[in-house]
């Protein structure tokens, strides 16, 4: 499985890791992609989730 961002390769997952990613992505795909590609926990995730636009 290849995860891309803006047409560029962000991560490649194979086998058991790809299966785990698919299970994680069922709940919140955007958050799962951020965690798996390393672009995660910059401090604003909790605040953004509570924003009226994202409810």
mmCIF file of the N, C-alpha and C atoms, coordinates in Angstrom:
data_MODEL
# 
_entry.id   MODEL 
# 
loop_
_atom_site.group_PDB 
_atom_site.id 
_atom_site.type_symbol 
_atom_site.label_atom_id 
_atom_site.label_alt_id 
_atom_site.label_comp_id 
_atom_site.label_asym_id 
_atom_site.label_entity_id 
_atom_site.label_seq_id 
_atom_site.pdbx_PDB_ins_code 
_atom_site.Cartn_x 
_atom_site.Cartn_y 
_atom_site.Cartn_z 
_atom_site.occupancy 
_atom_site.B_iso_or_equiv 
_atom_site.pdbx_formal_charge 
_atom_site.auth_seq_id 
_atom_site.auth_comp_id 
_atom_site.auth_asym_id 
_atom_site.auth_atom_id 
_atom_site.pdbx_PDB_model_num 
ATOM 1   N N  . UNK A 1 1  ? 0.856   -1.157 0.000  1.00 0.00 ? 1  UNK A N  1 
ATOM 2   C CA . UNK A 1 1  ? 0.000   0.000  0.000  1.00 0.00 ? 1  UNK A CA 1 
ATOM 3   C C  . UNK A 1 1  ? 0.905   1.222  0.000  1.00 0.00 ? 1  UNK A C  1 
ATOM 4   N N  . UNK A 1 2  ? 0.633   2.155  -0.886 1.00 0.00 ? 2  UNK A N  1 
ATOM 5   C CA . UNK A 1 2  ? 1.387   3.399  -0.974 1.00 0.00 ? 2  UNK A CA 1 
ATOM 6   C C  . UNK A 1 2  ? 0.482   4.540  -0.538 1.00 0.00 ? 2  UNK A C  1 
ATOM 7   N N  . UNK A 1 3  ? 0.949   5.327  0.407  1.00 0.00 ? 3  UNK A N  1 
ATOM 8   C CA . UNK A 1 3  ? 0.221   6.508  0.865  1.00 0.00 ? 3  UNK A CA 1 
ATOM 9   C C  . UNK A 1 3  ? 0.902   7.708  0.243  1.00 0.00 ? 3  UNK A C  1 
ATOM 10  N N  . UNK A 1 4  ? 0.108   8.525  -0.460 1.00 0.00 ? 4  UNK A N  1 
ATOM 11  C CA . UNK A 1 4  ? 0.666   9.702  -1.114 1.00 0.00 ? 4  UNK A CA 1 
ATOM 12  C C  . UNK A 1 4  ? 0.048   10.965 -0.546 1.00 0.00 ? 4  UNK A C  1 
ATOM 13  N N  . UNK A 1 5  ? 0.772   12.051 -0.693 1.00 0.00 ? 5  UNK A N  1 
ATOM 14  C CA . UNK A 1 5  ? 0.294   13.365 -0.288 1.00 0.00 ? 5  UNK A CA 1 
ATOM 15  C C  . UNK A 1 5  ? 0.686   14.347 -1.376 1.00 0.00 ? 5  UNK A C  1 
ATOM 16  N N  . UNK A 1 6  ? -0.314  14.983 -1.988 1.00 0.00 ? 6  UNK A N  1 
ATOM 17  C CA . UNK A 1 6  ? -0.093  15.930 -3.075 1.00 0.00 ? 6  UNK A CA 1 
ATOM 18  C C  . UNK A 1 6  ? 0.736   15.311 -4.196 1.00 0.00 ? 6  UNK A C  1 
ATOM 19  N N  . UNK A 1 7  ? 0.462   14.053 -4.486 1.00 0.00 ? 7  UNK A N  1 
ATOM 20  C CA . UNK A 1 7  ? 1.132   13.371 -5.583 1.00 0.00 ? 7  UNK A CA 1 
ATOM 21  C C  . UNK A 1 7  ? 2.503   12.818 -5.263 1.00 0.00 ? 7  UNK A C  1 
ATOM 22  N N  . UNK A 1 8  ? 2.976   13.006 -4.050 1.00 0.00 ? 8  UNK A N  1 
ATOM 23  C CA . UNK A 1 8  ? 4.283   12.489 -3.657 1.00 0.00 ? 8  UNK A CA 1 
ATOM 24  C C  . UNK A 1 8  ? 4.117   11.360 -2.657 1.00 0.00 ? 8  UNK A C  1 
ATOM 25  N N  . UNK A 1 9  ? 4.984   10.390 -2.721 1.00 0.00 ? 9  UNK A N  1 
ATOM 26  C CA . UNK A 1 9  ? 4.925   9.233  -1.839 1.00 0.00 ? 9  UNK A CA 1 
ATOM 27  C C  . UNK A 1 9  ? 5.273   9.639  -0.411 1.00 0.00 ? 9  UNK A C  1 
ATOM 28  N N  . UNK A 1 10 ? 4.380   9.331  0.530  1.00 0.00 ? 10 UNK A N  1 
ATOM 29  C CA . UNK A 1 10 ? 4.603   9.657  1.936  1.00 0.00 ? 10 UNK A CA 1 
ATOM 30  C C  . UNK A 1 10 ? 5.018   8.424  2.724  1.00 0.00 ? 10 UNK A C  1 
ATOM 31  N N  . UNK A 1 11 ? 4.475   7.251  2.364  1.00 0.00 ? 11 UNK A N  1 
ATOM 32  C CA . UNK A 1 11 ? 4.806   6.018  3.078  1.00 0.00 ? 11 UNK A CA 1 
ATOM 33  C C  . UNK A 1 11 ? 4.440   4.817  2.220  1.00 0.00 ? 11 UNK A C  1 
ATOM 34  N N  . UNK A 1 12 ? 5.134   3.705  2.472  1.00 0.00 ? 12 UNK A N  1 
ATOM 35  C CA . UNK A 1 12 ? 4.823   2.437  1.816  1.00 0.00 ? 12 UNK A CA 1 
ATOM 36  C C  . UNK A 1 12 ? 4.619   1.409  2.922  1.00 0.00 ? 12 UNK A C  1 
ATOM 37  N N  . UNK A 1 13 ? 3.465   0.753  2.911  1.00 0.00 ? 13 UNK A N  1 
ATOM 38  C CA . UNK A 1 13 ? 3.143   -0.251 3.919  1.00 0.00 ? 13 UNK A CA 1 
ATOM 39  C C  . UNK A 1 13 ? 2.901   -1.584 3.231  1.00 0.00 ? 13 UNK A C  1 
ATOM 40  N N  . UNK A 1 14 ? 3.431   -2.648 3.817  1.00 0.00 ? 14 UNK A N  1 
ATOM 41  C CA . UNK A 1 14 ? 3.269   -3.986 3.248  1.00 0.00 ? 14 UNK A CA 1 
ATOM 42  C C  . UNK A 1 14 ? 2.825   -4.960 4.331  1.00 0.00 ? 14 UNK A C  1 
ATOM 43  N N  . UNK A 1 15 ? 2.154   -6.004 3.916  1.00 0.00 ? 15 UNK A N  1 
ATOM 44  C CA . UNK A 1 15 ? 1.812   -7.120 4.799  1.00 0.00 ? 15 UNK A CA 1 
ATOM 45  C C  . UNK A 1 15 ? 0.997   -6.735 6.009  1.00 0.00 ? 15 UNK A C  1 
ATOM 46  N N  . UNK A 1 16 ? 1.486   -7.151 7.176  1.00 0.00 ? 16 UNK A N  1 
ATOM 47  C CA . UNK A 1 16 ? 0.766   -6.946 8.434  1.00 0.00 ? 16 UNK A CA 1 
ATOM 48  C C  . UNK A 1 16 ? 0.609   -5.460 8.762  1.00 0.00 ? 16 UNK A C  1 
ATOM 49  N N  . UNK A 1 17 ? 1.597   -4.653 8.410  1.00 0.00 ? 17 UNK A N  1 
ATOM 50  C CA . UNK A 1 17 ? 1.494   -3.209 8.687  1.00 0.00 ? 17 UNK A CA 1 
ATOM 51  C C  . UNK A 1 17 ? 0.393   -2.569 7.860  1.00 0.00 ? 17 UNK A C  1 
ATOM 52  N N  . UNK A 1 18 ? 0.229   -3.020 6.624  1.00 0.00 ? 18 UNK A N  1 
ATOM 53  C CA . UNK A 1 18 ? -0.844  -2.482 5.779  1.00 0.00 ? 18 UNK A CA 1 
ATOM 54  C C  . UNK A 1 18 ? -2.204  -2.876 6.351  1.00 0.00 ? 18 UNK A C  1 
ATOM 55  N N  . UNK A 1 19 ? -2.321  -4.107 6.825  1.00 0.00 ? 19 UNK A N  1 
ATOM 56  C CA . UNK A 1 19 ? -3.576  -4.566 7.422  1.00 0.00 ? 19 UNK A CA 1 
ATOM 57  C C  . UNK A 1 19 ? -3.895  -3.768 8.687  1.00 0.00 ? 19 UNK A C  1 
ATOM 58  N N  . UNK A 1 20 ? -2.869  -3.494 9.500  1.00 0.00 ? 20 UNK A N  1 
ATOM 59  C CA . UNK A 1 20 ? -3.077  -2.714 10.720 1.00 0.00 ? 20 UNK A CA 1 
ATOM 60  C C  . UNK A 1 20 ? -3.501  -1.288 10.380 1.00 0.00 ? 20 UNK A C  1 
ATOM 61  N N  . UNK A 1 21 ? -2.888  -0.716 9.346  1.00 0.00 ? 21 UNK A N  1 
ATOM 62  C CA . UNK A 1 21 ? -3.275  0.628  8.926  1.00 0.00 ? 21 UNK A CA 1 
ATOM 63  C C  . UNK A 1 21 ? -4.741  0.674  8.521  1.00 0.00 ? 21 UNK A C  1 
ATOM 64  N N  . UNK A 1 22 ? -5.193  -0.314 7.767  1.00 0.00 ? 22 UNK A N  1 
ATOM 65  C CA . UNK A 1 22 ? -6.591  -0.349 7.336  1.00 0.00 ? 22 UNK A CA 1 
ATOM 66  C C  . UNK A 1 22 ? -7.542  -0.428 8.526  1.00 0.00 ? 22 UNK A C  1 
ATOM 67  N N  . UNK A 1 23 ? -7.157  -1.208 9.549  1.00 0.00 ? 23 UNK A N  1 
ATOM 68  C CA . UNK A 1 23 ? -7.994  -1.280 10.761 1.00 0.00 ? 23 UNK A CA 1 
ATOM 69  C C  . UNK A 1 23 ? -8.020  0.069  11.476 1.00 0.00 ? 23 UNK A C  1 
ATOM 70  N N  . UNK A 1 24 ? -6.869  0.731  11.564 1.00 0.00 ? 24 UNK A N  1 
ATOM 71  C CA . UNK A 1 24 ? -6.801  2.045  12.225 1.00 0.00 ? 24 UNK A CA 1 
ATOM 72  C C  . UNK A 1 24 ? -7.591  3.100  11.454 1.00 0.00 ? 24 UNK A C  1 
ATOM 73  N N  . UNK A 1 25 ? -7.570  3.009  10.134 1.00 0.00 ? 25 UNK A N  1 
ATOM 74  C CA . UNK A 1 25 ? -8.204  4.028  9.289  1.00 0.00 ? 25 UNK A CA 1 
ATOM 75  C C  . UNK A 1 25 ? -9.727  3.924  9.286  1.00 0.00 ? 25 UNK A C  1 
ATOM 76  N N  . UNK A 1 26 ? -10.277 2.840  9.785  1.00 0.00 ? 26 UNK A N  1 
ATOM 77  C CA . UNK A 1 26 ? -11.739 2.708  9.821  1.00 0.00 ? 26 UNK A CA 1 
ATOM 78  C C  . UNK A 1 26 ? -12.367 3.777  10.705 1.00 0.00 ? 26 UNK A C  1 
ATOM 79  N N  . UNK A 1 27 ? -11.742 4.095  11.829 1.00 0.00 ? 27 UNK A N  1 
ATOM 80  C CA . UNK A 1 27 ? -12.303 5.064  12.776 1.00 0.00 ? 27 UNK A CA 1 
ATOM 81  C C  . UNK A 1 27 ? -12.109 6.498  12.298 1.00 0.00 ? 27 UNK A C  1 
ATOM 82  N N  . UNK A 1 28 ? -10.888 6.872  12.023 1.00 0.00 ? 28 UNK A N  1 
ATOM 83  C CA . UNK A 1 28 ? -10.570 8.249  11.627 1.00 0.00 ? 28 UNK A CA 1 
ATOM 84  C C  . UNK A 1 28 ? -9.434  8.204  10.608 1.00 0.00 ? 28 UNK A C  1 
ATOM 85  N N  . UNK A 1 29 ? -9.754  8.142  9.317  1.00 0.00 ? 29 UNK A N  1 
ATOM 86  C CA . UNK A 1 29 ? -8.718  7.983  8.287  1.00 0.00 ? 29 UNK A CA 1 
ATOM 87  C C  . UNK A 1 29 ? -7.665  9.089  8.284  1.00 0.00 ? 29 UNK A C  1 
ATOM 88  N N  . UNK A 1 30 ? -8.066  10.320 8.502  1.00 0.00 ? 30 UNK A N  1 
ATOM 89  C CA . UNK A 1 30 ? -7.109  11.423 8.466  1.00 0.00 ? 30 UNK A CA 1 
ATOM 90  C C  . UNK A 1 30 ? -6.089  11.298 9.593  1.00 0.00 ? 30 UNK A C  1 
ATOM 91  N N  . UNK A 1 31 ? -6.565  10.985 10.777 1.00 0.00 ? 31 UNK A N  1 
ATOM 92  C CA . UNK A 1 31 ? -5.673  10.833 11.927 1.00 0.00 ? 31 UNK A CA 1 
ATOM 93  C C  . UNK A 1 31 ? -4.753  9.629  11.745 1.00 0.00 ? 31 UNK A C  1 
ATOM 94  N N  . UNK A 1 32 ? -5.286  8.535  11.194 1.00 0.00 ? 32 UNK A N  1 
ATOM 95  C CA . UNK A 1 32 ? -4.466  7.343  10.960 1.00 0.00 ? 32 UNK A CA 1 
ATOM 96  C C  . UNK A 1 32 ? -3.342  7.653  9.973  1.00 0.00 ? 32 UNK A C  1 
ATOM 97  N N  . UNK A 1 33 ? -3.657  8.357  8.891  1.00 0.00 ? 33 UNK A N  1 
ATOM 98  C CA . UNK A 1 33 ? -2.612  8.701  7.917  1.00 0.00 ? 33 UNK A CA 1 
ATOM 99  C C  . UNK A 1 33 ? -1.557  9.605  8.548  1.00 0.00 ? 33 UNK A C  1 
ATOM 100 N N  . UNK A 1 34 ? -1.966  10.535 9.378  1.00 0.00 ? 34 UNK A N  1 
ATOM 101 C CA . UNK A 1 34 ? -0.999  11.412 10.043 1.00 0.00 ? 34 UNK A CA 1 
ATOM 102 C C  . UNK A 1 34 ? -0.077  10.608 10.950 1.00 0.00 ? 34 UNK A C  1 
ATOM 103 N N  . UNK A 1 35 ? -0.635  9.692  11.721 1.00 0.00 ? 35 UNK A N  1 
ATOM 104 C CA . UNK A 1 35 ? 0.190   8.870  12.615 1.00 0.00 ? 35 UNK A CA 1 
ATOM 105 C C  . UNK A 1 35 ? 1.158   7.996  11.830 1.00 0.00 ? 35 UNK A C  1 
ATOM 106 N N  . UNK A 1 36 ? 0.668   7.354  10.803 1.00 0.00 ? 36 UNK A N  1 
ATOM 107 C CA . UNK A 1 36 ? 1.493   6.390  10.067 1.00 0.00 ? 36 UNK A CA 1 
ATOM 108 C C  . UNK A 1 36 ? 2.549   7.049  9.203  1.00 0.00 ? 36 UNK A C  1 
ATOM 109 N N  . UNK A 1 37 ? 2.364   8.289  8.808  1.00 0.00 ? 37 UNK A N  1 
ATOM 110 C CA . UNK A 1 37 ? 3.360   8.968  7.986  1.00 0.00 ? 37 UNK A CA 1 
ATOM 111 C C  . UNK A 1 37 ? 4.298   9.834  8.817  1.00 0.00 ? 37 UNK A C  1 
ATOM 112 N N  . UNK A 1 38 ? 4.057   9.927  10.128 1.00 0.00 ? 38 UNK A N  1 
ATOM 113 C CA . UNK A 1 38 ? 4.947   10.668 11.006 1.00 0.00 ? 38 UNK A CA 1 
ATOM 114 C C  . UNK A 1 38 ? 4.599   12.134 11.155 1.00 0.00 ? 38 UNK A C  1 
ATOM 115 N N  . UNK A 1 39 ? 3.553   12.600 10.515 1.00 0.00 ? 39 UNK A N  1 
ATOM 116 C CA . UNK A 1 39 ? 3.153   13.997 10.621 1.00 0.00 ? 39 UNK A CA 1 
ATOM 117 C C  . UNK A 1 39 ? 2.021   14.095 11.647 1.00 0.00 ? 39 UNK A C  1 
ATOM 118 N N  . UNK A 1 40 ? 2.366   13.939 12.927 1.00 0.00 ? 40 UNK A N  1 
ATOM 119 C CA . UNK A 1 40 ? 1.370   13.803 13.976 1.00 0.00 ? 40 UNK A CA 1 
ATOM 120 C C  . UNK A 1 40 ? 1.853   14.457 15.261 1.00 0.00 ? 40 UNK A C  1 
ATOM 121 N N  . UNK A 1 41 ? 0.912   14.884 16.046 1.00 0.00 ? 41 UNK A N  1 
ATOM 122 C CA . UNK A 1 41 ? 1.156   15.456 17.373 1.00 0.00 ? 41 UNK A CA 1 
ATOM 123 C C  . UNK A 1 41 ? 1.974   16.733 17.317 1.00 0.00 ? 41 UNK A C  1 
ATOM 124 N N  . UNK A 1 42 ? 1.403   17.732 16.676 1.00 0.00 ? 42 UNK A N  1 
ATOM 125 C CA . UNK A 1 42 ? 2.016   19.052 16.668 1.00 0.00 ? 42 UNK A CA 1 
ATOM 126 C C  . UNK A 1 42 ? 1.349   19.962 17.689 1.00 0.00 ? 42 UNK A C  1 
ATOM 127 N N  . UNK A 1 43 ? 0.403   19.429 18.445 1.00 0.00 ? 43 UNK A N  1 
ATOM 128 C CA . UNK A 1 43 ? -0.221  20.188 19.514 1.00 0.00 ? 43 UNK A CA 1 
ATOM 129 C C  . UNK A 1 43 ? -1.602  20.724 19.201 1.00 0.00 ? 43 UNK A C  1 
ATOM 130 N N  . UNK A 1 44 ? -2.004  20.726 17.941 1.00 0.00 ? 44 UNK A N  1 
ATOM 131 C CA . UNK A 1 44 ? -3.290  21.326 17.622 1.00 0.00 ? 44 UNK A CA 1 
ATOM 132 C C  . UNK A 1 44 ? -4.370  20.301 17.285 1.00 0.00 ? 44 UNK A C  1 
ATOM 133 N N  . UNK A 1 45 ? -4.081  19.012 17.373 1.00 0.00 ? 45 UNK A N  1 
ATOM 134 C CA . UNK A 1 45 ? -5.064  18.005 16.996 1.00 0.00 ? 45 UNK A CA 1 
ATOM 135 C C  . UNK A 1 45 ? -6.300  18.036 17.896 1.00 0.00 ? 45 UNK A C  1 
ATOM 136 N N  . UNK A 1 46 ? -6.109  18.136 19.187 1.00 0.00 ? 46 UNK A N  1 
ATOM 137 C CA . UNK A 1 46 ? -7.244  18.130 20.102 1.00 0.00 ? 46 UNK A CA 1 
ATOM 138 C C  . UNK A 1 46 ? -8.089  19.386 19.913 1.00 0.00 ? 46 UNK A C  1 
ATOM 139 N N  . UNK A 1 47 ? -7.435  20.527 19.757 1.00 0.00 ? 47 UNK A N  1 
ATOM 140 C CA . UNK A 1 47 ? -8.155  21.783 19.574 1.00 0.00 ? 47 UNK A CA 1 
ATOM 141 C C  . UNK A 1 47 ? -8.929  21.781 18.264 1.00 0.00 ? 47 UNK A C  1 
ATOM 142 N N  . UNK A 1 48 ? -8.340  21.258 17.214 1.00 0.00 ? 48 UNK A N  1 
ATOM 143 C CA . UNK A 1 48 ? -9.001  21.231 15.908 1.00 0.00 ? 48 UNK A CA 1 
ATOM 144 C C  . UNK A 1 48 ? -10.218 20.320 15.940 1.00 0.00 ? 48 UNK A C  1 
ATOM 145 N N  . UNK A 1 49 ? -10.153 19.235 16.673 1.00 0.00 ? 49 UNK A N  1 
ATOM 146 C CA . UNK A 1 49 ? -11.288 18.318 16.758 1.00 0.00 ? 49 UNK A CA 1 
ATOM 147 C C  . UNK A 1 49 ? -12.486 18.990 17.416 1.00 0.00 ? 49 UNK A C  1 
ATOM 148 N N  . UNK A 1 50 ? -12.249 19.922 18.339 1.00 0.00 ? 50 UNK A N  1 
ATOM 149 C CA . UNK A 1 50 ? -13.327 20.604 19.061 1.00 0.00 ? 50 UNK A CA 1 
ATOM 150 C C  . UNK A 1 50 ? -13.869 21.817 18.306 1.00 0.00 ? 50 UNK A C  1 
ATOM 151 N N  . UNK A 1 51 ? -13.224 22.213 17.237 1.00 0.00 ? 51 UNK A N  1 
ATOM 152 C CA . UNK A 1 51 ? -13.665 23.391 16.479 1.00 0.00 ? 51 UNK A CA 1 
ATOM 153 C C  . UNK A 1 51 ? -15.060 23.153 15.884 1.00 0.00 ? 51 UNK A C  1 
ATOM 154 N N  . UNK A 1 52 ? -15.954 24.135 15.913 1.00 0.00 ? 52 UNK A N  1 
ATOM 155 C CA . UNK A 1 52 ? -17.326 23.956 15.404 1.00 0.00 ? 52 UNK A CA 1 
ATOM 156 C C  . UNK A 1 52 ? -17.365 23.470 13.950 1.00 0.00 ? 52 UNK A C  1 
ATOM 157 N N  . UNK A 1 53 ? -16.395 23.855 13.136 1.00 0.00 ? 53 UNK A N  1 
ATOM 158 C CA . UNK A 1 53 ? -16.356 23.434 11.747 1.00 0.00 ? 53 UNK A CA 1 
ATOM 159 C C  . UNK A 1 53 ? -16.157 21.919 11.618 1.00 0.00 ? 53 UNK A C  1 
ATOM 160 N N  . UNK A 1 54 ? -15.502 21.297 12.595 1.00 0.00 ? 54 UNK A N  1 
ATOM 161 C CA . UNK A 1 54 ? -15.178 19.875 12.521 1.00 0.00 ? 54 UNK A CA 1 
ATOM 162 C C  . UNK A 1 54 ? -16.138 18.988 13.290 1.00 0.00 ? 54 UNK A C  1 
ATOM 163 N N  . UNK A 1 55 ? -17.192 19.546 13.820 1.00 0.00 ? 55 UNK A N  1 
ATOM 164 C CA . UNK A 1 55 ? -18.149 18.725 14.588 1.00 0.00 ? 55 UNK A CA 1 
ATOM 165 C C  . UNK A 1 55 ? -19.127 18.068 13.694 1.00 0.00 ? 55 UNK A C  1 
# 
